[in-house]
């Protein structure tokens, strides 16, 4: 038995080799038990397909039949959804995803929480988080229930009341990006209940700003996003960013101290924040979304804004700090007097000013 796995809404290709003596024989794909008399054949050679999602091509040179099935659907919520038979060759096609695969975006150094729902009947079954292709025999499982995590950055908690287990990954790195699976061990000789996850990790750009000044955050995007609505929002994670109030977008060009300019020809939009405050510090996500309803955000880049306070110094009391008398000051040259006046009238570093004056007074 050959096993294929695909996701709901996707497609699968099945290659069926046969012996040379069957070149001119009729070929077919059969569904279910495929009994000798009554066969459920969604497609066969030399006939129109009964189900337009199925197609069959016969390569008589290499003696291989290629069967295609598009727009796979889940016939039930169990792991084995459709069985397909061809003559003596038996195939099981799994359309096991209860929904399309989930894509999550996070930033390096941050953390991500992945929620994995499962059916009530799997409450007491072992849960795991699998990395890569998650093969039937050899699985790379950084964390699973009832066992210590192989990677201490991964943790798994199982809420049996809500029938959701949550995997948390901390201290994210660029190499953490890729395909993962939420899995439930359903028992020996059974196919595990799994959900596919794709994790995208964004590099963080660092910028700093000064209180009262303005700051620009630039967001470069691909040409295919040119006609999308651009936006920026502030949060440590994309799920929270989606729920928080958007600071500004290309449809609302300005909002309070935030404004956005989109240069479509250059593929970059710029967000300007004026009159910076300490509260403006944090993680900002640049994103885009298609116009209309029901579309998902596309996360473009992430910026960490560090706030820098402007420190003001009180006027210096040089007579006290330098321990020099009024008579000494009146006796010094006019150049030193000018430096004293400069230090009083400008906001400069105290130590630097004292160093210069001490050098000039030779003290």
N, C-alpha and C positions, 0 to 999 in steps of 0.2 A: 504494500500500500504506500503510495506517495502522498504526502500531505503538503498542501499549499496554504499559505495564510495571506489574506488581503483585507483591506478595510472597506467598510460600508461606503458605497458611492464610487469605489475604485474599479479596477479591472484585473483579470487574471488570464494568463496564457498557459495552456496545457499542451505539451508536445507528446504525441502518441506514436511511437515507432511500431512498425509491423514488418512481417517477413516478405521477401520479394514475391512470393507466389500470390500475395493478396493485392498486388498493384491495381488490378482492374476491379476489385471487389468494392462493394458499397461500404462506406464508413459512417459511423454515427456516434453520437454522445448520448448516454443514457443517464437518467436521474433516478435515484432511489434504489430499490432492490434489483431493478432491471430483470424481471422474470422472463421466462422463455417465450411466453405468449404475448402478454400486454406490457409493452415497454413505453416509458415516458421519455421520448426522444425530443429534446428542445431543438436539436439541429442534426441534420444528416447530409451526406453528400448527394448531389444531383436533385436536391429538393430545397424549397424555400424554408427558412428557419421558422419554427412555430413561435419562438420567442425572439424578437428582433435584437435583443441584447446579445444573442449567441451567434457566432459565425464559425465556419469550418473551412479550412483550406488543406488540400492534399498535395504534398510534394512527392511525386512518384519517383523522382530521381534519388532522393535520399531516403525515401519511404518513411516519411514522418507526417502525421496529421497534426495541424496546429488548430487548436480550439480556443476561441476567445470568448470571454464573458465580460461585458461592460456594465457599469452602474450596479455593482453588487448590492444586494439587499439582505438584511438580516431577517431570516424567516422566524426565528424565535430568539429568546434572550440567553440561550445556552451556547456552550462553546462550539459544538458541531452544528452547523447550520444547513449545509447542503452536501449531499453525497453524489458524485458523478461516476458512472461506470462506462468503460469502453471495452467491449469484448472481454478478453481475459485480463485486461489491465484495470486495476481498481485505483481510484483517486478519491481523496477527500479534500474538498475545498472548504476552507474556513473563512467565513465572512464574520469574524467574531467581534468586531468593534461595535459597541452599542452607539457610538457616535464617531465622527471623524477625529483623526488624531489631534491632540491638543498641543499648541505651541505656546511656550512660556518664555518671556524675556526678562533677564535680570542683568545686573552689572557686576563686574569683577570687584571682589572685596565685600560684596553684599551677601544677601541670603535669599533663598526662594522656598516657598511652601507649595508642595504639590499634593492636591487633594484627589484621592483615588476612591470613588464610590464602588460598592459591590452589592450583590444581591443578599438578602437576609439569610438564605440557606448556607452562605459561606462564613457566617459569624465566627465559628470555631476553627475555621481552616487557617493554615499558615499563610501570611502575606509577605510579599517581598518586593523589592525595587531592583530592577534588572537594567544593566547598561549594555548598549550595542544591539546586536540582532536577537539576543535572548533565545538561543537555540534550545531545542527540546532537551538535549543531554547536558551540554556545557553552558552554564549561565554565569555571567559576571554579576554577582549580587553584592553590591557594597553594603546593603543593609537588608535584614529580614526580621520578622517578628520572632520572639522567643530565642534570639541569639544576639551576641554582641556584634556591633557594627564592624565590618572590616576596615572601613574608613571612618575615623572619629568625626569627620565633618558631616556625616549622614546620620539621621535619626528617624525612627518610625514610631508613630503612635496610632493605636487602633481604637476608634470610637465605635464600639459594637452596637450602641443604641442608635446612632445615626447611620450606621453601615458605611462608614467612610474611614479609610486609614490615610494618614497624612505623613508625607516624607519631607523633612526639612534638610536643606543643604546650606551650610554656612561657609564663610570665607571662600566665596566662589572664585574660580580661576578660569582663564580663557579656555584651558584644555577640558573643562567640564562640559563644554557645549557638545551637543549631539543627541542621539536617539536613546530614549529610556522606555521602560515598560513598568506599569503598575501590574503586579501579578498576584494571583491567588492560587495556591496549590490545591487542586481539586481532587487529588488522589491518584494512585497508581493506575496506569493505562487510560487515564482521562487527560484531555487537553486542558491546560491551565486557562483560567479566565484572566485575560490580559487587556490592558488599555495602553495604546502607544502615546508617548510624550516626546516632543522635541524641545530641547532646552537651548536657547540662544543667549550667549553671554556678550555684553557690550563693554568695550573699553571705556574708561572714565577719563574725560578731559578735565584738567584742573584750571580754574580761573580764580582770581582774587579781586576784591573790590574794596573801596574806601568809603566810609560813612559820608553821605552827602554828595558823593560823586555819581557818575552814571557808568554803566557797564553794558557791553555788547556780548551776547552769546550767539555764535554762528552755527548753523545746522545745515550740513551738506546732504543732499538727497539725490537718488537716482532719477533718471529722466522719466521713468514710468510713473513716478509720483507727482509729476509736474502739475496735473490738473486736480490733485487731491487737496483737501483742506489741511493746511499745516497748523500745528498748535504746539504750545509748550505748557507743561504742568510740573508742579513741584511735589515730589514724594520720594521716599526711599525705595518703593517698589511700584511696578507698573499696575498691579490691581488697585492699589490705593490711589495711584495717579489718575486712573480712569474714573474713580468715584469722586475725587476732589474737584473743586471748581477749577476749570481751565483758566490759566492766567490770561492768555491772549491767543487768538487764532487769526488765520488769514481772512476769515469772515468777520471777525471783530478785531480790527487792526489795532485798537488801543483800549486799554482797560486800566484806569488809574495810572500808576507809574510805569506800566508795561506797554510796549508797542512792538508791532511786528511788521517787517518789510520783506516781501518775497520777490527774489530775483529769479524768475523762472528760466531765463536764458542761461544763467550761470549755475542753476541747480543749487541754490543756497537761499535760506531765509535767515534773517537776523532779528533777534529779539533784544530790545534795549530796555534796561531798567534804570530809571532815574532816581535821584535822591536816595541812594542806597541806605538801608538800615541793617542792624544786626540780625533782625528777623528774616532777612532775605537769604541768609546762608542756608545751604542745603543742596540736595540733589534735584536737578532739573532734567526732565525728559523731553526731547524733541520728537514729535510724531506727526503722522499724516493719516488721514482717513478719507475714503471715498465719500462723495456727496450722496445724500439719501440715508435711508434707514437700514439697519440690519448688517452693517459692515463692521469689520474689526479694525482696531487701531494697528497701525504699522509703526513700530518704534525705530527711530532713525539713529539717535545718538543720545548720550547722557553726559551731563556736565556737573561737576561738583564745585559750587561757589563757596569760596572761603572768604569770610568777612574780615576786613582789617580796620580796626578803629584808628581814628586820627588822634594822636596823643598831643595835647597842648601843654606847654610848660609855663609855669608862672614866671614873671620877670625875675631875673637873678639879682640877688643882693651881693654884689661883688665885694663890697667893703667887708662884709662879714665872711664870705666864702674864702676870699684870698687873704684875709687877715692883714690888710694893708691900711695904713692910716690915710686920712684926708690930705695930710701934708705930702705924703708920698705920691698921691694921685695928681696933686697940683704940680708936682715937680716933674712928672713924666712927660715925655714928648707928646706932641699933638697927635701923632699916629696912634699911640696907645689910647689916648682919649677917644679917638674916632672908633676904635674897636670896642671900647666900653659902651659907647653910644649904640653901636651896631648890635651888640649882645642884648641890650635893653629893649631895642625896638623890633627885633626879629625873633621868631620862634625857631630857635636852633638848639641843638643838643648841648646841655649844660657842660658836660665833661669836655667836649671839644672846645668850647669857648674859654673855659678855665685853662685848658692846656695851651692855647694860643697866647693868652695873656701872661701866664706864668713864664712862658718862653721869652716874651718881649720884656718882662720885668726882671728876668734872670733870677727867679725865686723858686 
